[in-house]
Amino acid sequence: MIIKIAMVVVFFAVMIAVGIICRKKATDVNGFVLGGRNIGPWLTAFAYGTSYFSAVIFIGYAGQFGWKFGVSSSWIGIGNAIIGSLLPWLILGKRTRRMTQYFDSNTMPDFFGKRFDSKGLKTLAAIIVFIFLIPYTASLYNGLSYLFKMAFNIDYTVCIIAMALLTCIYVVAGGYMASAVNNFIQGIIMLVGIVAVVFAVLNQSEAGGLTNALLSLGQIEADGIPKGSLSSLFGPSVFNLVCVVILTSLGTWGLPQMVHKFYAIKDDKAIVKGTVISTVFALIVAGGCYFLGGFGRLFVAPTDAGTPVGGYDLIVPTMLSGVGDLLIGVVIILVLSASMSTLSSLVLTSSSTLTLDLIKANRKNGMTEKQQLLSMRVLIFIFIAVSAIIAIVQAHGGVAFIADLMGISWGALAGSFLAPYLLSLYTKRVTKAAAYVNFIFASAVMILNILARSSFPAYLQSPVNCGAFIMLAGLVIVPLVSLFTKKPDEKLLNSAFESLKK
């Protein structure tokens, strides 16, 4: 217990120290939100990766989809590395950096507003960001709470409050630079931790090593799961597996907290290096998480309904309960790192969006630099507090699994933004009306999926499947609506697209 407490205390002390040291970089809006647009490849790549993978992945998704798909859930990690990390860096990185610099955009809603010359579109995008980042943020706390309860036997409410306060301190103090430096430290911990955990878990008696674990997994037969499918290459349900890969991988292309990293990187050379670093990071972290979760059935018994005893979110903590105190301490720091890095990214995105795209944009006299900084810092505190309260209420009431919360958030955000954002970087033909239609379509479908899920077709009742459908549908809706609606201003776009050639 002393070892575990000491590791956590040191971890928190380092995070706060970084925030205090970086406060000099957060004295203006550009520095607070983007680190002065001068962040190098290593910090940016690790910021991207640690914002991508949180307790939602390690606890929620790894456990739930490992249970459903067995070792084939490793394809989700591979998809995250290739589709979710490599391709967006290659396809979005340079164009995002250059065009957002041309428009002088600090946020995704601001980019939409200037790209389509529409204050209304900017406002709608900002509202969507704020509303749908809340359930995602709430899910981060709950994933961490299960591990803290196992390791320290303390109420998870204490864990939530501690994590919220400490993240708030270093983000409020140092802004994006503090978040980026801490993300780098947290990323190193995640890389080392996940490798150590996979080896330790598979060498426990329940698994008996990799070969024996695969053989034991292949012997499991359950309702809807044929014998041998859990240890097979593509698992018992290829369709559902593909939907998860699409949601968790393609979704990053339209998530404001992910695309934001390309705004801040310093130059094109840094993007080339960052592409390699980010892809390798994702392959190790995501691949390791899902590969580990694939063996969950060897550690947790099923109920009569076929679900794991205690629920999906307890699978990974149960697998880790026998790895020893020192490694448990490493795991706690690992998941703390994953959760706090993602949380810092989300609250920065939300507070900057609300301040710059809603409050400042709708005030007659605008806001001074000092007022904007104060507003963002206050909103970071409010956003963290609201999401923490929701997390506590959700966990007490058992409203939804972690994976469902993330699916709702990713589906609505990426479904709204992916198609109009991606296409608007490559073609002048995308119209304001097309962006409006896609925003409303994605948000409405996701809200209906929450309120009237049983009315959806069976294959779309899952928030994960529904989110994947919305993203792909947007790639059809935006071009189609653009064909029949008013063309954008040619003069505005000609000079903007010229900036991409420099």
LINTA-V68715 format. One record per pair of residues at least 12 apart in sequence whose C-alpha atoms are under 7 Angstrom apart, sorted by sequence separation. I is the first residue (numbers start at 0). J is the second residue. D is the distance in whole Angstrom. If there is no record, write none. Layout:
((I | J | D) (I | J | D))
This chain:
((109 | 121 | 6) (217 | 229 | 6) (448 | 460 | 7) (108 | 121 | 5) (216 | 229 | 6) (217 | 230 | 5) (144 | 158 | 6) (216 | 230 | 6) (448 | 462 | 7) (144 | 159 | 7) (299 | 314 | 7) (419 | 434 | 6) (108 | 124 | 5) (108 | 125 | 6) (213 | 230 | 6) (354 | 371 | 7) (140 | 159 | 6) (295 | 314 | 6) (295 | 315 | 7) (298 | 318 | 6) (354 | 374 | 6) (354 | 375 | 6) (415 | 437 | 6) (416 | 438 | 7) (292 | 315 | 7) (295 | 318 | 7) (415 | 438 | 4) (351 | 375 | 6) (350 | 375 | 5) (415 | 441 | 5) (414 | 441 | 5) (415 | 442 | 7) (350 | 378 | 5) (441 | 469 | 6) (350 | 379 | 6) (411 | 441 | 6) (411 | 442 | 5) (347 | 379 | 7) (346 | 379 | 6) (411 | 445 | 6) (410 | 445 | 7) (346 | 382 | 7) (437 | 473 | 6) (346 | 383 | 7) (407 | 445 | 7) (437 | 476 | 7) (437 | 477 | 7) (434 | 477 | 7) (433 | 477 | 5) (433 | 480 | 5) (433 | 481 | 5) (429 | 478 | 7) (430 | 481 | 5) (414 | 466 | 7) (429 | 481 | 5) (432 | 484 | 7) (417 | 470 | 7) (428 | 481 | 7) (430 | 484 | 7) (407 | 462 | 6) (411 | 466 | 7) (414 | 469 | 5) (418 | 473 | 5) (430 | 485 | 7) (406 | 462 | 5) (410 | 466 | 4) (414 | 470 | 4) (418 | 474 | 5) (430 | 486 | 6) (406 | 463 | 5) (409 | 466 | 7) (410 | 467 | 7) (413 | 470 | 6) (430 | 487 | 6) (419 | 477 | 6) (428 | 486 | 7) (403 | 462 | 6) (410 | 469 | 7) (414 | 473 | 7) (418 | 477 | 7) (406 | 466 | 7) (427 | 492 | 6) (216 | 297 | 7) (55 | 138 | 6) (59 | 142 | 7) (55 | 139 | 6) (58 | 142 | 6) (54 | 139 | 6) (53 | 139 | 7) (55 | 142 | 6) (54 | 142 | 5) (256 | 344 | 6) (54 | 143 | 6) (256 | 345 | 6) (197 | 287 | 7) (193 | 284 | 6) (206 | 297 | 7) (205 | 297 | 6) (256 | 348 | 6) (190 | 283 | 7) (194 | 287 | 7) (205 | 298 | 6) (190 | 284 | 6) (193 | 287 | 6) (197 | 291 | 6) (189 | 284 | 7) (200 | 318 | 7) (200 | 319 | 7) (200 | 322 | 7) (199 | 322 | 6) (46 | 179 | 5) (49 | 182 | 6) (43 | 179 | 7) (46 | 182 | 5) (42 | 179 | 6) (45 | 182 | 6) (46 | 183 | 7) (49 | 186 | 6) (192 | 329 | 6) (42 | 180 | 6) (45 | 183 | 5) (192 | 330 | 6) (34 | 175 | 5) (42 | 183 | 6) (45 | 186 | 6) (192 | 333 | 6) (32 | 174 | 6) (33 | 175 | 6) (34 | 176 | 5) (31 | 174 | 5) (32 | 175 | 5) (31 | 175 | 6) (189 | 333 | 5) (188 | 333 | 6) (189 | 336 | 7) (25 | 173 | 6) (107 | 255 | 6) (24 | 173 | 7) (25 | 174 | 6) (19 | 169 | 7) (22 | 172 | 5) (18 | 169 | 4) (22 | 173 | 4) (185 | 336 | 5) (18 | 170 | 7) (21 | 173 | 5) (24 | 176 | 7) (185 | 337 | 7) (15 | 168 | 7) (19 | 172 | 6) (106 | 259 | 7) (15 | 169 | 5) (18 | 172 | 5) (19 | 173 | 6) (14 | 169 | 7) (18 | 173 | 5) (21 | 176 | 6) (21 | 177 | 5) (182 | 340 | 6) (254 | 412 | 6) (18 | 177 | 5) (70 | 229 | 6) (250 | 409 | 6) (253 | 412 | 7) (254 | 413 | 5) (17 | 177 | 6) (69 | 229 | 4) (70 | 230 | 6) (71 | 231 | 7) (253 | 413 | 4) (68 | 229 | 6) (69 | 230 | 6) (71 | 232 | 5) (71 | 233 | 5) (71 | 234 | 5) (99 | 262 | 7) (250 | 413 | 5) (253 | 416 | 5) (17 | 181 | 7) (253 | 417 | 4) (69 | 234 | 6) (83 | 248 | 4) (87 | 252 | 6) (96 | 261 | 5) (178 | 343 | 6) (252 | 417 | 6) (68 | 234 | 5) (78 | 244 | 6) (82 | 248 | 5) (83 | 249 | 6) (95 | 261 | 6) (96 | 262 | 5) (14 | 181 | 6) (68 | 235 | 6) (82 | 249 | 6) (95 | 262 | 7) (253 | 420 | 7) (75 | 243 | 7) (79 | 247 | 7) (83 | 251 | 6) (145 | 313 | 7) (75 | 244 | 5) (79 | 248 | 5) (92 | 261 | 6) (78 | 248 | 6) (146 | 316 | 6) (145 | 316 | 7) (166 | 339 | 6) (170 | 343 | 6) (93 | 267 | 6) (166 | 343 | 6) (92 | 270 | 7) (146 | 331 | 7) (88 | 274 | 6) (85 | 274 | 6) (143 | 334 | 7) (143 | 335 | 7) (84 | 277 | 6) (85 | 278 | 5) (84 | 278 | 5) (81 | 278 | 7) (84 | 281 | 7) (80 | 278 | 5) (139 | 338 | 6) (80 | 281 | 5) (79 | 281 | 7) (80 | 282 | 5) (77 | 282 | 6) (171 | 376 | 5) (76 | 282 | 6) (79 | 285 | 7) (136 | 342 | 6) (76 | 285 | 4) (77 | 286 | 6) (47 | 257 | 6) (76 | 286 | 4) (167 | 379 | 7) (47 | 260 | 6) (73 | 286 | 6) (76 | 289 | 6) (132 | 345 | 7) (167 | 380 | 6) (75 | 289 | 7) (73 | 289 | 5) (43 | 260 | 6) (72 | 289 | 6) (73 | 290 | 5) (246 | 463 | 6) (72 | 290 | 7) (70 | 290 | 6) (129 | 349 | 6) (163 | 383 | 6) (243 | 463 | 6) (246 | 466 | 6) (43 | 264 | 6) (72 | 293 | 6) (128 | 349 | 7) (242 | 463 | 7) (243 | 464 | 7) (246 | 467 | 5) (242 | 464 | 5) (245 | 467 | 6) (70 | 293 | 4) (65 | 289 | 6) (69 | 293 | 4) (70 | 294 | 7) (38 | 263 | 6) (39 | 264 | 6) (68 | 293 | 7) (69 | 294 | 6) (242 | 467 | 6) (36 | 262 | 7) (37 | 263 | 6) (38 | 264 | 5) (39 | 265 | 6) (66 | 292 | 7) (36 | 263 | 4) (37 | 264 | 6) (38 | 265 | 5) (61 | 288 | 6) (65 | 292 | 4) (66 | 293 | 6) (125 | 352 | 6) (36 | 264 | 6) (37 | 265 | 4) (61 | 289 | 5) (65 | 293 | 4) (125 | 353 | 7) (159 | 387 | 6) (34 | 263 | 7) (36 | 265 | 5) (40 | 269 | 5) (44 | 273 | 5) (48 | 277 | 6) (65 | 294 | 7) (66 | 295 | 6) (33 | 263 | 5) (39 | 269 | 6) (40 | 270 | 6) (43 | 273 | 7) (62 | 292 | 5) (65 | 295 | 6) (66 | 296 | 6) (57 | 288 | 6) (61 | 292 | 5) (125 | 356 | 6) (40 | 272 | 6) (41 | 273 | 6) (44 | 276 | 6) (45 | 277 | 7) (48 | 280 | 7) (125 | 357 | 7) (40 | 273 | 5) (44 | 277 | 5) (48 | 281 | 6) (62 | 295 | 7) (122 | 356 | 6) (121 | 356 | 7) (122 | 357 | 6) (156 | 391 | 6) (106 | 352 | 6) (109 | 356 | 6) (63 | 311 | 5) (108 | 356 | 7) (62 | 311 | 6) (137 | 386 | 5) (141 | 390 | 6) (62 | 312 | 6) (136 | 386 | 6) (137 | 387 | 6) (140 | 390 | 6) (59 | 311 | 7) (62 | 314 | 5) (137 | 389 | 6) (138 | 390 | 7) (59 | 312 | 5) (62 | 315 | 6) (133 | 386 | 6) (137 | 390 | 5) (141 | 394 | 7) (58 | 312 | 6) (58 | 315 | 6) (138 | 401 | 5) (138 | 404 | 6) (138 | 405 | 7) (135 | 404 | 6) (134 | 404 | 6) (135 | 405 | 5) (134 | 405 | 7) (135 | 408 | 6) (134 | 408 | 6) (132 | 408 | 6) (131 | 408 | 5) (54 | 334 | 6) (131 | 411 | 7) (53 | 334 | 7) (131 | 412 | 7) (54 | 337 | 6) (53 | 337 | 4) (54 | 338 | 5) (128 | 412 | 7) (52 | 337 | 6) (53 | 338 | 5) (49 | 337 | 6) (53 | 341 | 6) (50 | 340 | 6) (51 | 341 | 7) (49 | 340 | 6) (50 | 341 | 4) (49 | 341 | 6) (50 | 344 | 6) (120 | 435 | 7) (115 | 431 | 6) (32 | 351 | 7) (6 | 328 | 7) (2 | 325 | 7) (3 | 328 | 5) (7 | 332 | 7) (94 | 424 | 7) (28 | 368 | 7) (27 | 368 | 6) (59 | 401 | 5) (60 | 402 | 6) (59 | 402 | 5) (28 | 372 | 6) (27 | 372 | 7) (55 | 401 | 6) (55 | 402 | 7) (115 | 487 | 7) (101 | 495 | 7) (98 | 495 | 7) (101 | 498 | 7) (98 | 498 | 7) (97 | 498 | 6) (98 | 499 | 7) (97 | 499 | 6) (94 | 499 | 6))
